[in-house]
Amino acid sequence: MGRVDGRAVRADEMRACAAALVARVTDRDRLPLDYSVGSLRVVDFLLDGLRKGGAGRERVRGPLLGLGAYVGEVLVRRAGAVWMDFDADQRAYFGQPAGVRMPDGRVWNPLGRVVNRFETGGPEDSLRTFYLTLHGRVRRGG
């Protein structure tokens, strides 16, 4: 999923990926993607819609990347995380090129979390719940 034009997306491109998704979704569908914790419910809703639409993972690669970047950007803005490029071992483990590092040093994979939600769709994979139970975050409002 973390590929654009055949190359792996870098951490320094994730904010732009998230912003592009927000511009498309808010202009077209008027959905409230404001980088708040509450907006992660909208991400869950969008992923449920993609899955129910019957699209395969490859067909929705772009939207999944945008949604994963958005979730990561919520972690950056609300939980004190920073984007990072994964090293070779982390890329092999997570299956993604980039993720976030929390203030306590823990590393998380928002792109992979979005893929999991898309593929399983279960409430246990809710992205809002993921944020609320996330270890290592700075506790901020939002």
N, CA, C and O of each residue as an XYZ file, in Angstrom:
568
protein
N       0.815     -1.187      0.000
C       0.000      0.000      0.000
C       0.856      1.247      0.000
O       0.494      2.207     -0.679
N       1.942      1.297      0.699
C       2.737      2.502      0.845
C       3.595      2.818     -0.364
O       4.782      3.116     -0.232
N       2.983      2.751     -1.562
C       3.718      3.015     -2.792
C       2.941      3.993     -3.663
O       1.713      3.953     -3.732
N       3.685      4.869     -4.324
C       3.109      5.797     -5.290
C       4.008      5.767     -6.513
O       5.229      5.889     -6.404
N       3.401      5.605     -7.667
C       4.173      5.547     -8.919
C       5.281      4.507     -8.846
O       6.371      4.721     -9.378
N       5.013      3.386     -8.192
C       5.954      2.278     -8.137
C       7.074      2.417     -7.121
O       7.932      1.539     -7.036
N       7.088      3.486     -6.356
C       8.143      3.654     -5.350
C       7.533      3.810     -3.965
O       6.391      4.245     -3.812
N       8.324      3.443     -2.961
C       7.848      3.548     -1.583
C       7.711      5.018     -1.190
O       8.567      5.844     -1.507
N       6.636      5.319     -0.506
C       6.407      6.669     -0.015
C       7.286      6.892      1.204
O       7.440      6.003      2.041
N       7.862      8.084      1.299
C       8.734      8.423      2.427
C       7.945      9.139      3.524
O       6.870      9.688      3.280
N       8.492      9.120      4.712
C       7.850      9.764      5.857
C       7.585     11.241      5.590
O       6.547     11.766      5.990
N       8.516     11.914      4.918
C       8.334     13.346      4.680
C       7.243     13.653      3.653
O       6.944     14.821      3.403
N       6.652     12.628      3.061
C       5.551     12.810      2.113
C       4.182     12.529      2.735
O       3.153     12.799      2.116
N       4.166     11.999      3.936
C       2.907     11.567      4.542
C       1.961     12.717      4.848
O       0.754     12.588      4.642
N       2.474     13.824      5.327
C       1.600     14.972      5.624
C       0.883     15.431      4.357
O      -0.305     15.750      4.400
N       1.594     15.466      3.232
C       0.983     15.871      1.962
C      -0.049     14.845      1.503
O      -1.086     15.220      0.956
N       0.219     13.555      1.717
C      -0.763     12.508      1.370
C      -2.042     12.693      2.172
O      -3.144     12.571      1.639
N      -1.884     12.988      3.458
C      -3.053     13.203      4.310
C      -3.820     14.443      3.864
O      -5.048     14.412      3.783
N      -3.116     15.525      3.574
C      -3.763     16.773      3.156
C      -4.513     16.585      1.839
O      -5.601     17.134      1.663
N      -3.941     15.814      0.915
C      -4.612     15.560     -0.367
C      -5.902     14.777     -0.144
O      -6.922     15.069     -0.768
N      -5.863     13.791      0.736
C      -7.080     13.033      1.050
C      -8.136     13.944      1.655
O      -9.298     13.905      1.250
N      -7.738     14.763      2.621
C      -8.684     15.666      3.281
C      -9.322     16.599      2.252
O     -10.533     16.819      2.281
N      -8.522     17.141      1.352
C      -9.063     18.050      0.332
C     -10.084     17.333     -0.546
O     -11.147     17.885     -0.831
N      -9.777     16.113     -0.978
C     -10.713     15.355     -1.831
C     -11.998     15.015     -1.092
O     -13.093     15.227     -1.613
N     -11.869     14.496      0.106
C     -13.039     14.005      0.842
C     -13.902     15.154      1.344
O     -15.128     15.075      1.275
N     -13.294     16.205      1.841
C     -14.111     17.287      2.377
C     -14.764     18.095      1.273
O     -15.882     18.578      1.453
N     -14.102     18.256      0.136
C     -14.712     18.982     -0.983
C     -15.856     18.187     -1.596
O     -16.923     18.736     -1.871
N     -15.635     16.901     -1.808
C     -16.609     16.069     -2.510
C     -17.741     15.619     -1.594
O     -18.914     15.731     -1.950
N     -17.394     15.117     -0.430
C     -18.381     14.468      0.429
C     -18.757     15.263      1.679
O     -19.674     14.887      2.410
N     -18.053     16.347      1.915
C     -18.316     17.196      3.082
C     -18.229     16.429      4.401
O     -19.003     16.672      5.327
N     -17.293     15.518      4.469
C     -17.090     14.763      5.703
C     -16.090     15.506      6.589
O     -15.133     16.095      6.087
N     -16.308     15.482      7.891
C     -15.479     16.269      8.806
C     -14.135     15.601      9.141
O     -14.001     14.938     10.169
N     -13.171     15.784      8.277
C     -11.817     15.304      8.560
C     -10.990     16.504      9.003
O     -10.439     17.237      8.182
N     -10.915     16.689     10.328
C     -10.245     17.857     10.896
C      -9.049     17.487     11.768
O      -8.592     18.300     12.572
N      -8.547     16.277     11.615
C      -7.397     15.770     12.366
C      -7.685     15.618     13.863
O      -6.760     15.552     14.673
N      -8.948     15.564     14.217
C      -9.305     15.323     15.621
C      -9.402     13.821     15.865
O      -9.513     13.031     14.928
N      -9.358     13.446     17.130
C      -9.534     12.038     17.484
C     -10.920     11.570     17.040
O     -11.065     10.454     16.541
N     -11.923     12.401     17.215
C     -13.273     12.048     16.797
C     -13.388     11.775     15.302
O     -14.228     10.979     14.883
N     -12.560     12.421     14.500
C     -12.627     12.211     13.049
C     -12.177     10.812     12.647
O     -12.414     10.386     11.517
N     -11.535     10.101     13.555
C     -11.142      8.723     13.237
C     -12.366      7.831     13.052
O     -12.275      6.795     12.393
N     -13.511      8.213     13.623
C     -14.760      7.489     13.354
C     -15.144      7.611     11.880
O     -15.668      6.671     11.281
N     -14.876      8.781     11.308
C     -15.153      8.991      9.884
C     -14.252      8.074      9.047
O     -14.690      7.514      8.042
N     -13.007      7.929      9.465
C     -12.087      7.035      8.751
C     -12.619      5.601      8.816
O     -12.626      4.898      7.806
N     -13.058      5.169      9.986
C     -13.676      3.834     10.101
C     -14.841      3.701      9.129
O     -14.966      2.689      8.440
N     -15.692      4.718      9.073
C     -16.856      4.724      8.188
C     -16.429      4.628      6.719
O     -17.002      3.853      5.953
N     -15.426      5.413      6.332
C     -14.947      5.381      4.947
C     -14.385      4.010      4.583
O     -14.638      3.499      3.492
N     -13.630      3.422      5.493
C     -13.062      2.093      5.231
C     -14.155      1.037      5.129
O     -14.081      0.140      4.290
N     -15.165      1.144      5.980
C     -16.288      0.212      5.884
C     -16.974      0.335      4.530
O     -17.361     -0.669      3.933
N     -17.123      1.563      4.045
C     -17.738      1.783      2.753
C     -16.919      1.207      1.605
O     -17.468      0.610      0.679
N     -15.607      1.388      1.670
C     -14.736      0.812      0.637
C     -14.855     -0.708      0.609
O     -14.941     -1.320     -0.456
N     -14.860     -1.297      1.785
C     -14.935     -2.762      1.884
C     -16.278     -3.270      1.378
O     -16.337     -4.235      0.616
N     -17.349     -2.623      1.801
C     -18.685     -3.054      1.393
C     -18.916     -2.842     -0.098
O     -19.750     -3.509     -0.709
N     -18.167     -1.906     -0.674
C     -18.268     -1.678     -2.106
C     -17.657     -2.795     -2.930
O     -17.798     -2.821     -4.152
N     -16.979     -3.716     -2.261
C     -16.428     -4.886     -2.926
C     -15.101     -4.663     -3.633
O     -14.618     -5.550     -4.336
N     -14.512     -3.502     -3.458
C     -13.232     -3.234     -4.112
C     -12.124     -4.041     -3.452
O     -12.072     -4.159     -2.228
N     -11.249     -4.590     -4.267
C     -10.087     -5.284     -3.747
C      -9.046     -4.294     -3.276
O      -9.083     -3.118     -3.639
N      -8.126     -4.768     -2.475
C      -7.095     -3.910     -1.887
C      -6.300     -3.149     -2.953
O      -5.992     -1.972     -2.768
N      -5.971     -3.800     -4.047
C      -5.204     -3.129     -5.098
C      -5.993     -1.983     -5.734
O      -5.416     -0.951     -6.077
N      -7.284     -2.154     -5.889
C      -8.111     -1.095     -6.495
C      -8.226      0.134     -5.619
O      -8.452      1.234     -6.123
N      -8.074     -0.033     -4.314
C      -8.214      1.108     -3.400
C      -6.879      1.472     -2.744
O      -6.848      2.061     -1.663
N      -5.805      1.123     -3.393
C      -4.464      1.408     -2.859
C      -4.295      2.889     -2.522
O      -3.814      3.224     -1.440
N      -4.684      3.773     -3.432
C      -4.535      5.217     -3.203
C      -5.325      5.711     -2.003
O      -4.761      6.357     -1.119
N      -6.633      5.417     -1.955
C      -7.395      5.834     -0.775
C      -6.866      5.230      0.533
O      -6.873      5.901      1.565
N      -6.412      3.980      0.502
C      -5.865      3.380      1.724
C      -4.605      4.119      2.178
O      -4.417      4.360      3.371
N      -3.752      4.474      1.229
C      -2.558      5.246      1.574
C      -2.949      6.587      2.177
O      -2.395      6.995      3.198
N      -3.899      7.273      1.552
C      -4.342      8.562      2.079
C      -4.936      8.449      3.471
O      -4.655      9.275      4.339
N      -5.762      7.425      3.687
C      -6.364      7.226      5.010
C      -5.318      6.848      6.044
O      -5.385      7.305      7.185
N      -4.351      6.018      5.661
C      -3.271      5.672      6.579
C      -2.430      6.886      6.947
O      -2.046      7.062      8.103
N      -2.149      7.723      5.948
C      -1.404      8.960      6.209
C      -2.211      9.870      7.127
O      -1.647     10.516      8.011
N      -3.525      9.926      6.925
C      -4.384     10.747      7.777
C      -4.336     10.255      9.228
O      -4.176     11.054     10.150
N      -4.473      8.958      9.424
C      -4.422      8.407     10.787
C      -3.064      8.729     11.426
O      -3.002      9.132     12.588
N      -2.002      8.553     10.679
C      -0.679      8.892     11.200
C      -0.567     10.363     11.542
O       0.041     10.728     12.549
N      -1.148     11.204     10.713
C      -1.087     12.644     10.973
C      -1.897     13.023     12.208
O      -1.531     13.961     12.915
N      -2.992     12.312     12.481
C      -3.715     12.531     13.740
C      -2.790     12.185     14.915
O      -2.775     12.897     15.919
N      -2.029     11.106     14.793
C      -1.078     10.741     15.849
C      -0.012     11.817     16.014
O       0.391     12.129     17.135
N       0.442     12.380     14.911
C       1.445     13.447     14.972
C       0.866     14.676     15.672
O       1.484     15.227     16.583
N      -0.305     15.093     15.248
C      -0.881     16.338     15.758
C      -1.474     16.221     17.152
O      -1.460     17.189     17.913
N      -2.001     15.041     17.499
C      -2.718     14.903     18.768
C      -1.975     14.112     19.831
O      -2.266     14.250     21.019
N      -1.021     13.284     19.422
C      -0.377     12.394     20.394
C       1.122     12.620     20.514
O       1.795     11.908     21.260
N       1.656     13.597     19.793
C       3.073     13.899     19.909
C       3.992     13.006     19.100
O       5.200     13.003     19.334
N       3.454     12.244     18.151
C       4.269     11.354     17.323
C       5.033     12.151     16.265
O       4.732     13.317     16.008
N       6.020     11.503     15.663
C       6.735     12.059     14.520
C       6.794     10.988     13.442
O       6.934      9.801     13.740
N       6.687     11.414     12.185
C       6.822     10.478     11.074
C       8.254      9.997     10.983
O       9.193     10.740     11.269
N       8.410      8.750     10.584
C       9.747      8.181     10.408
C       9.735      7.184      9.264
O       8.734      6.509      9.023
N      10.858      7.098      8.560
C      11.034      6.038      7.571
C      11.454      4.789      8.321
O      12.334      4.844      9.179
N      10.835      3.675      8.006
C      11.215      2.424      8.633
C      12.540      1.939      8.057
O      12.828      2.129      6.875
N      13.342      1.308      8.918
C      14.555      0.668      8.419
C      14.168     -0.668      7.780
O      12.996     -1.045      7.791
N      15.128     -1.369      7.235
C      14.832     -2.601      6.486
C      14.094     -3.633      7.338
O      13.149     -4.263      6.863
N      14.513     -3.810      8.581
C      13.846     -4.782      9.454
C      12.405     -4.358      9.754
O      11.495     -5.186      9.744
N      12.205     -3.074     10.018
C      10.853     -2.582     10.295
C       9.965     -2.682      9.060
O       8.786     -3.021      9.169
N      10.521     -2.391      7.888
C       9.738     -2.523      6.647
C       9.311     -3.978      6.454
O       8.181     -4.252      6.051
N      10.218     -4.902      6.743
C       9.883     -6.328      6.602
C       8.807     -6.722      7.612
O       7.886     -7.465      7.274
N       8.911     -6.240      8.825
C       7.957     -6.591      9.873
C       6.582     -5.966      9.615
O       5.564     -6.656      9.666
N       6.557     -4.681      9.342
C       5.296     -3.957      9.189
C       4.715     -4.043      7.780
O       3.510     -3.871      7.601
N       5.544     -4.302      6.790
C       5.071     -4.338      5.413
C       4.760     -2.964      4.847
O       4.032     -2.852      3.861
N       5.296     -1.929      5.451
C       5.073     -0.547      5.021
C       6.404      0.202      5.071
O       7.316     -0.201      5.793
N       6.519      1.290      4.307
C       7.781      2.021      4.270
C       7.967      3.038      5.390
O       9.096      3.431      5.683
N       6.873      3.471      6.020
C       6.970      4.540      7.009
C       5.938      4.339      8.096
O       4.945      3.634      7.917
N       6.193      4.970      9.219
C       5.279      4.918     10.349
C       5.539      6.092     11.259
O       6.088      7.109     10.835
N       5.145      5.954     12.509
C       5.350      7.040     13.469
C       6.070      6.520     14.708
O       5.939      5.359     15.097
N       6.834      7.423     15.309
C       7.494      7.150     16.591
C       6.819      8.033     17.633
O       6.675      9.242     17.454
N       6.408      7.389     18.733
C       5.728      8.099     19.810
C       6.750      8.760     20.724
O       7.933      8.426     20.663
N       6.314      9.696     21.573
C       7.238     10.375     22.477
C       8.046      9.426     23.373
O       9.166      9.752     23.766
N       7.484      8.257     23.697
C       8.207      7.312     24.546
C       9.106      6.365     23.743
O       9.726      5.468     24.314
N       9.179      6.564     22.404
C      10.045      5.758     21.561
C       9.361      4.592     20.872
O       9.959      3.962     19.999
N       8.132      4.289     21.237
C       7.423      3.189     20.572
C       7.139      3.557     19.119
O       6.924      4.721     18.783
N       7.143      2.541     18.275
C       6.907      2.727     16.854
C       5.564      2.086     16.498
O       5.264      0.967     16.917
N       4.764      2.816     15.718
C       3.449      2.333     15.297
C       3.319      2.441     13.788
O       4.027      3.208     13.136
N       2.408      1.664     13.256
C       2.225      1.509     11.819
C       0.800      1.900     11.413
O      -0.039      1.019     11.227
N       0.505      3.199     11.270
C      -0.869      3.585     10.923
C      -1.299      3.086      9.545
O      -2.480      2.799      9.348
N      -0.388      2.976      8.597
C      -0.765      2.469      7.275
C      -1.255      1.032      7.387
O      -2.262      0.667      6.780
N      -0.559      0.231      8.148
C      -0.965     -1.161      8.356
C      -2.265     -1.272      9.123
O      -3.068     -2.167      8.859
N      -2.484     -0.367     10.078
C      -3.743     -0.388     10.835
C      -4.933     -0.128      9.922
O      -5.993     -0.731     10.086
N      -4.755      0.767      8.964
C      -5.819      1.066      8.006
C      -6.088     -0.160      7.129
O      -7.243     -0.493      6.862
N      -5.036     -0.818      6.689
C      -5.214     -2.029      5.880
C      -5.962     -3.087      6.691
O      -6.873     -3.734      6.173
N      -5.585     -3.267      7.957
C      -6.276     -4.249      8.810
C      -7.758     -3.919      8.922
O      -8.601     -4.810      8.811
N      -8.082     -2.659      9.140
C      -9.490     -2.255      9.259
C     -10.234     -2.525      7.951
O     -11.372     -2.994      7.958
N      -9.579     -2.223      6.831
C     -10.193     -2.462      5.529
C     -10.441     -3.953      5.310
O     -11.508     -4.344      4.835
N      -9.470     -4.775      5.650
C      -9.577     -6.203      5.357
C     -10.518     -6.941      6.301
O     -11.221     -7.856      5.872
N     -10.546     -6.566      7.571
C     -11.377     -7.306      8.520
C     -12.676     -6.582      8.864
O     -13.726     -7.209      8.997
N     -12.599     -5.278      9.004
C     -13.792     -4.491      9.278
C     -14.406     -4.688     10.640
O     -15.492     -4.175     10.907
N     -13.739     -5.418     11.507
C     -14.304     -5.660     12.823
C     -14.144     -4.476     13.752
O     -13.224     -3.675     13.587
N     -15.031     -4.355     14.730
C     -14.949     -3.251     15.685
C     -13.635     -3.255     16.462
O     -13.194     -2.214     16.949
N     -13.013     -4.421     16.578
C     -11.728     -4.488     17.283
C     -10.616     -3.787     16.503
O      -9.551     -3.516     17.058
N     -10.849     -3.493     15.237
C      -9.871     -2.788     14.415
C     -10.235     -1.327     14.212
O      -9.688     -0.672     13.325
N     -11.150     -0.806     15.021
C     -11.532      0.599     14.933
C     -10.310      1.484     15.125
O      -9.515      1.266     16.039
N     -10.161      2.480     14.263
C      -9.015      3.382     14.364
C      -9.171      4.365     15.514
O      -8.175      4.788     16.102
N     -10.383      4.728     15.839
C     -10.598      5.591     17.010
C     -10.220      4.842     18.285
O      -9.557      5.399     19.160
N     -10.637      3.592     18.389
C     -10.268      2.786     19.553
C      -8.760      2.586     19.612
O      -8.162      2.637     20.687
N      -8.144      2.356     18.451
C      -6.680      2.246     18.385
C      -6.040      3.480     19.015
O      -5.141      3.349     19.845
N      -6.484      4.660     18.638
C      -5.911      5.884     19.204
C      -6.136      5.952     20.712
O      -5.210      6.244     21.469
N      -7.349      5.686     21.140
C      -7.688      5.843     22.557
C      -6.954      4.849     23.454
O      -6.770      5.113     24.643
N      -6.534      3.718     22.905
C      -5.823      2.712     23.705
C      -4.323      2.693     23.400
O      -3.603      1.816     23.876
N      -3.862      3.644     22.620
C      -2.488      3.698     22.170
C      -1.528      3.983     23.324
O      -1.719      4.925     24.093
N      -0.515      3.166     23.424
C       0.529      3.384     24.423
C       1.545      4.380     23.891
O       1.834      4.414     22.695
N       2.079      5.185     24.790
C       3.169      6.070     24.436
C       2.760      7.430     23.916
O       3.613      8.199     23.471
N       1.468      7.749     23.961
C       1.057      9.033     23.419
C       1.045     10.112     24.495
O       0.882      9.831     25.682
N       1.219     11.337     24.054
C       1.038     12.483     24.914
C      -0.457     12.687     25.000
O      -1.146     12.654     23.980
N      -0.957     12.891     26.164
C      -2.401     13.054     26.321
C      -2.777     14.510     26.074
O      -2.465     15.409     26.856
N      -3.464     14.698     24.947
C      -3.921     16.026     24.554
C      -5.395     15.931     24.240
O      -5.925     14.835     24.059
N      -6.046     17.040     24.176
C      -7.455     17.066     23.798
C      -7.620     16.790     22.324
O      -6.637     16.721     21.586
N      -8.867     16.629     21.882
C      -9.053     16.510     20.456
C     -10.014     15.517     20.077
O     -10.262     15.320     18.887
